[in-house]
Amino acid sequence: MKILPTRAASVSRQGLCTALLVASLTAAVGVSPPHNTADADDPAKDPKNPQGMPHGTPNLTLPDLRPKGRPGLPGTPGAGKENSKDAATGIPATALDAYRKAAQRAAADMPGCHMPWELIAGIGQVETQHATYNGARMTSDGTTDKPILGPQLDGNGFATVKDTDQGRWDGDTVYDKAVGPTQFLPSTWAQYGADGNGDGVKDPNNVYDAALGTAKYLCAGGKDMNRPEDLDRAILSYNNSRSYVNAVTEWMRAYQQGNVPSLPDVPGVPSGNTPSGNAPSGSAPSRKPQPSKPVPPSSGGSTGTTPGKPGTQPSKPEKPSKPEPNKPDPGKPDPSKPDPGKPTPPAPQPSRVERVGSDKAWEANAGETFKEQAQVLVKDKSGKPVAGARVRFVVSGDGAAFTDGATEATVVTGKDGTAKAPRVTAGLKIGKVKVTATVVGRDLPAVEFAGTVSVLAAEQVDVVGKPSLQADPNSSFADRFTVKVLTKDGKDVIGSAITATVTKADGTTPATENSKAVGPYFKGPDGKRTWRLEAGTTDKDGVLTLPELLTDGKSGDYVLTVTTADGKARTFHLTVRAATVPAPTPKATP
């Protein structure tokens, strides 16, 4: 593992941290619940895991928990205030929000992992100093304004990884490069990429997506971050270096101490180095930067412009005037000093979300589209509408989805602060539907819209095709039975629940002996024989095909009855032929 010369001083401190590594790992986690055995998708178990191979030079600078500076300087504590918040452990607001949101999603999707957001932040700090490496900055949705790329992995000082993404993310069609705020290799991103901001795209250049992808990667294989050994394996799988584990763990522990101010989203520190998948030093500067000396104008006269009026040619003076010292006119701005102008008011921030429209529950029949649409109004703390806020709508319910088949949609509020979701199509079963609206990147109470799904009344059950009604014993009926359910006026009934029963020839007595199915039978969900089966619901055309109908060695006549939830039925008279007794083979004449 190479270390940039500018970081050598801070790396020398790692000797102190190595002895504390076990304590750091233990202190960073709590008591572990029962542990899950690692699955086959655990990258820590793959010795050829590209992500764990050398793919850049990480920033191994350790956190400076006691920065020095005279009292009153921003980001530095005064005497006796060593626990004050400071820039050394601060995180840009967007990145901090992304780390916390990723940990929340991980808690919901992978509860056994116990992923702390501080661990994701530790990875983000060591890899790209929270997406600020080489002067990168984040746009409002968390995407870097320029790609943060590691070196070409051509085997020259790093691992050899041939191109896996046709240059989609790293712009290289020959070799791969690590990409984004947490430096994912394209092949790793293809497996663990995530949509953390709900825009429908899994982008490793977006800090919300990258943070959630990092959580998924670290948790893979059933690892539990409450177990020090799993935590250690997870970080090593990201970069197989003990120094890397030390640095990530120290940053995680620093963040877990609670001294993590949310810093303004400002440009990162520009660097003249070639992007290598790592950030400049993350510790506070040892002294206040000094401005560079002004460069005097070159000899040769005027540049052809006058201060404050670019491109304007100066007029030729008629008579030389006696030079006088510059005295700024109190009524005019001093050209030697920048005009701050009027301060730009901060963009309004979403403070609450309100439902637009009636509170009445939606209603639709199975398979149909609800007439209503979810619509919300986003306001700031003063009650004014907020334009440009991103609202995520999520549909839940058995089979329900937006009309394009998706269950999530992100809509940007207009000038009036409103956002309207696409229409929702109900599933094929009776039940409940819910649409939840949240503002992306803001921890605000959600707005919910509820709906109910009903089924049209069935009037008749028709048979589709001409299925064979006879079968041999210990076999099955050649055709599967298909029915179509209609309303009184001939409309298809979508979502009609169908029950299939097999009875003896009288049509009422169950085809059983000693409580066991005999004659024709279905296989139930448990794989056992059954004479009565909840067969499912009719599809968007009102049609349902029953599972295969099997036979045992019992011959005779039987009745198959297909019944809807409202009691409409269709019967089929079945026959299981008697077993054919083979003729005796004649004995040979001596």
Disulfide bonds with the S-S distance in Angstrom:
Cys113-Cys219 1.89
